[in-house]
Amino acid sequence: MSEQMTSRERFHATFNYGQPDRIWLHEQWRFQETTERWWREGMPRDQHFRTYWGYDRAEVIPLNQAPYPPLEHTIIEKAPEWHIVEDELGGLEKAWHDRGIGMNQRMRFPVRDRETWEKLKSRLDPAAPVRYPEYWEDYQRSVQNRDYPLIIHLGSYYGWIRNWVGMENLALWYYDCPDLVEEMSEYVGDFIYRVVERALTEIPDIDAGLMWEDMAMKTGPLISPKLFRQYMLGPMKRVTALANQAGVNLIWVDSDGNNDDLVALWLEAGVNLLYPLEVAAGSDPIKLRDRHGQDLRLVGAIDKRALRDGCSKADIEREVMAKVPEMVKRGGYSPMVDHAVPPDVPFENFRYYMDLVHEICG
């Protein structure tokens, strides 16, 4: 380990196989109910979460890549226990009252045919002024001499379309209306390219790119590698090439589930860091590193189930020690719980886990 570094220096040393003063640590996702439980159990309320736990700073450039303008939320039907609302994309959701953690039930997806695609596409204008902060020049100045990594969001090539169409519907569309799916995929790629091009030009030293997909389940990806290559690879490669030309060579993808069968395609597309590596889905950082070598950087892989109520310090040690020391030794890895920490994880268990992480990572 070297002398004390800034978060930005540490970030590059960690993920480019250098000699960091300690391993760069990503702020942990968690449910609000988890935070509230930890407050009740002793976590200070008057401290910033990131600082309290010793996480590193990173910021994402505030570009607006959503359909704009958003539609107004309109309640279509209301009952004592639930209501149905038309959301900002034009879909319908059924939401239950006072049920705590959970997801709304999709009643209708925003894109159901070419007509509804055209309506949504009309709100995906890459040249709309709202894509960038109103005081963009001020923002540029504010990040010139930063000591933390700055990340640019490089979009989504399956996840967005899946959310607009629906997972099962999209699976059928690949075969029933492939021309429309190809058109949507190409438009999304062009939209992202045109939105981020200005930022990549005007902020010359962006540290990393980030994509979001969530395109796998417990047993494997939601689409085949063949469909990935056919619909996603081309648009994605054009965007990563643009980023690489601007000096952005570290590109993350956030995808839950077991993505093993897609990693080689992501690497081919120029994406070289995968997280959060869900253990319940069979994700194994050591096996992934053995298979793909140092081309693939990794973040995550700490099984949230090893921290929950009823787990002992020995359980937590077993989970951490089975992978973190070895992966830290190999480099290009940072430990993180493998998704948002649920509220069945007590404060004391998480604190013990973090003590172990800091002991191993410096």
N, C-alpha and C positions, 0 to 999 in steps of 0.2 A: 504494500500500500504506500502511496506517495503522500506528499504534503497536502494540507487541506485545500480542496478545490471548491469552485463555485458549482452550483447545481448544473449549470450548462457544461462545464468541463467534465464533471462526473458522469453526466449523461453520455457524452461521446466516448469517454474512456470505458464505461461499462459496456456499451453496445458495439463498440468498434475494437474490442479485445485489447484495450490498453491496460494501464495500471492505475485504476481509480483509488482515491484515498479511502473510499468505501463504496459499496454497491449503491447505485442510484435506485431509489424506491418510489414507485408509483403510489399516489394517494389511493387508499382503499375505498372501493365502492361499498355502500351499505344502505340498508333500508332506513327510512326515518324512524320507524319503530325500534330499530336496533340502537340508533343514537339515543333515543329517549330512554330505553332500558339502561344503557350504560350511564346516562346521567343519574338515573335513580340509584345505580349501584356504585357510584363514586367517581365517574369521569367528570372533571371540572367543566362547568358550563361556560366559564368566562375565558376559555382558551380556544384558539383556532385549532380545528381538528388536525390539519396537516402539520402544524408546528408541534402540537402536543405529542403526536406519535412519531415524529421525526421523519416524515415523508419529504420528498424533494418537490420543489416548485416546477411546474410546467404550465404553459398557457397556450390556448388555441386561438388563432387569429379569428376574430368575430365576423366571419362572412355568413350571410344569410343565403342558404342554399335550398330553402323550403319553397313550395309553391306559394306564390304571392300575387294578390293579397289573400290571406287566409279567409275562409268563409266563416261567418258567424256561427257559433254554437247555438243550435235551435232545438229546444225540447219538443219532440214530436208526440210523445205519449208519456204519461206519468201515472205511477201507481204507488201505493204506500211503501213498497219495498224496493222499487226500481224505477228507472226512467229510461226512455229511448231518446237519444240525442243525435242530431246530424252534426258531424264534427267539422273541423277546419278544412278537411280535404274533400268533403262531400260524401263520406260514408256514414252509415248508421251504426251506433253502438248501444248496447243495453248495459247500463251501469246499475249495480246494486248499492243501496244505501247502507252505510255503517257495517261493511263487511271486512274492513281492514285490508290487508295485503291481498292482491289479486288483480286479474286483468278483466277488462270489460269484454262482453261477448259481442263479436262482430255480427251484425245483422245484414249489412250490405257493404260491399267494398266500393271505393270511389270510382275505380275503372272497371267497367263491365263489358265494354265493346269499344269500337273505334270512336264513336261519338263522344263517349265519356272520357276517352283518352285525349281527344282533341281539346275538350274543355279543360282538363288538367294541364295539358301541355301549354295552353295559352297563358297559364300562370307560372310557367317555367321559362321566363325570359331572362337569359343570362346577362343582358345589358341593362336590366332595371337598376336604377340608382340605389335602391334599398339593399342590393347585394353587398354593398360595402358600408362601413360606418359613415355617418354623416360628416364627421370631422376626421377623415381618413389621413390627412397630412399630419394632424396632431398625433394620431395613433402611430404612424410611421416613426415620428420622432421619439415617441415614448418607448419604443423597443430597440432603438439603435445601440444603446450601451448596456443591454440587459445582461444579467448573470444567470439566467435560467433558459432552458430550451423553449423555443417557439415552434409550434406545430401548426400545420395547415391541413384542414380537412379536405381530402381528395375524393369524397363522395362514396357512393354505394352502387354496385353494378348488378346485384341481385336483390339485396335487402329492400331498397326503395320500391322496386317494381313489385316484389312479393307483397309489401304492405299495401300497395295501391290495388292490386288485383286479387290477392288472397293466395295462400300457399297452394291449396288444392287446385284452384282455378288456373294458376300459372302452370302447374305441372301438366294440365291438360292443354293449355294454350301452346306449349312448346310443340305439340303434335297437331292440334286442331287449327291453329292460326299462327304458324311460325313467322310469317311475314310481319305480322303486327308486333310480335315479341322482338324480332330483330330491329324493327323501326324504333321501338321504345328503347331498346338497349343502346342503339347508336345515338339516339337523341340524348339520352342521359349522359353518355360519354362526352358528346359534344358540349352539352350544357356545363358539365363540370369543368371541362377544359377551358371554356371561355370565361367562366366565373373566376377560376383560380389564376389564370394567365397574368392578370394585372398584378396580383399580390406577389407572384413569383418573380415578376420583373422589378417591382418597386421596393420589395424588401429582399435585399440580395443575400441574406445569410440565414434563411429559415433552416431550422435544425432537423425537422422530420415531417413526414406526411402521415396522415391517418385515414384509414377507410373503415367503414362499418358494414358488416354483412349479416351476422347471425344466421348462417346458412347450413347449420348441421344440427343433428339430433344425437341421441345417445349412441346409436349404432353406426352413424356415418352421415355423409352430406345429404342435403335435401334435394340436390340435383346431381346428375352423374358428371364425372370428369369430361365426358364427351359434350354434354350441354354447356358446361363451363367454357370449354374451348370454343364452342360454336358461337356463343352469345356474349360472353363476358370478356374473354381474353383480349380481343382486339381493342375495344374501347378502353379497357384498363391499361393496356400497354401504351396507348397514345398519351394518357395522362401521366403515367409514371415516367415516360421518356421526357415529357415537358418538365416534370419535377427534377429529374436527373440533370437536365441541361441547366437548370437553375442552381445546381449544387446540392439538391436534396436527395440524398442517397439512402437514407434510412426511412423505410415506409412500413408502417404498422397496419395490421388488419385485426379488428375486433370481431371474432366469430365464435359463438358459443358452440358447445357440443363437440363431437369427434370429427375433426377436420383432416385426419391423416391422409385421406385419399386426394385432398385438394392442395396439399402443401407444395408439391412439385409444380403445379400449375401457377400458384401464387408466385413462387420463385421465378418462374419463366416470365411472369407478368411484371416483375420488378418489385414485388412485395416481399420483404425479408424479415419481418418480425410478426409473430403470432401471439395473441393472447385472448382470453384468460386461461386456456388449457384446463377445461373442466375434467376433473378426475373421475367423477361418476360416469362420464361418457367414455372413459378409457384413455384419456389424454395422458401421455407420459413424456416428460421433457427429456429424459435420458435416452429413450428410444428414438425420439424425434431428432435429437442431436446426433445419435449414432447413424441415423439414416441420411440426414441432410448436411451434416457437418456444420462448419462455421458460417455457411451462407444463411442459415436460419437462426435468428435471434428469438428469444422466448421470454415471456413474462407471465407469471401466474403459477398454476399447478399445485396450490396448497388446498387440500380438500376441506371445504367448509364443514363437512360432516365430522371431521376430527376435532372440531372446536365447540361443538354444541353441548347443551346441557347433558350432564352425565359423563362427559369425557374427562379423563384424568390428565394430569401433567405428563404421565407416561405416554398416553395416547397422542398428545400434541407433539411430544418429543419424537415419537416414532414417525409421525407424518413428516415433520420438518427435516429430521436427520436422514431420512431415506433418500432425499433428493437435493436439498439446498446446498450442503457442503460440496457435493460432487459437481453440481451445476455451477456454483460460484467458482470452483476451481477451473472448470472448462471455459468460463467467461461467456459474455453475451447473454446473460440471464439475470433476471431480477425476480425474487419471490413475491407473490401476491396471492391472497385468497381467490379461488377460482371463479368468483362472480361476486355480486353484492352479498355482504355478510347478512344473514337473516337474523331475526330477533330471538332465535333460540340459542344464540351464542352469547354466553355471559361475559361481562366486562373482564372478570378475572382470567378467564380462558384466553380472551383476545390479548390481554396484557402479557400473559405468559408467552404466548406465541410471538408477540412483537419483541419481547426481551430476547428470545432465542434468535430471531431474525437479526436484531442489531448485534448480538454477540458474534454471529457467523459472518455477517456482511460488513461489520466495522461501524 
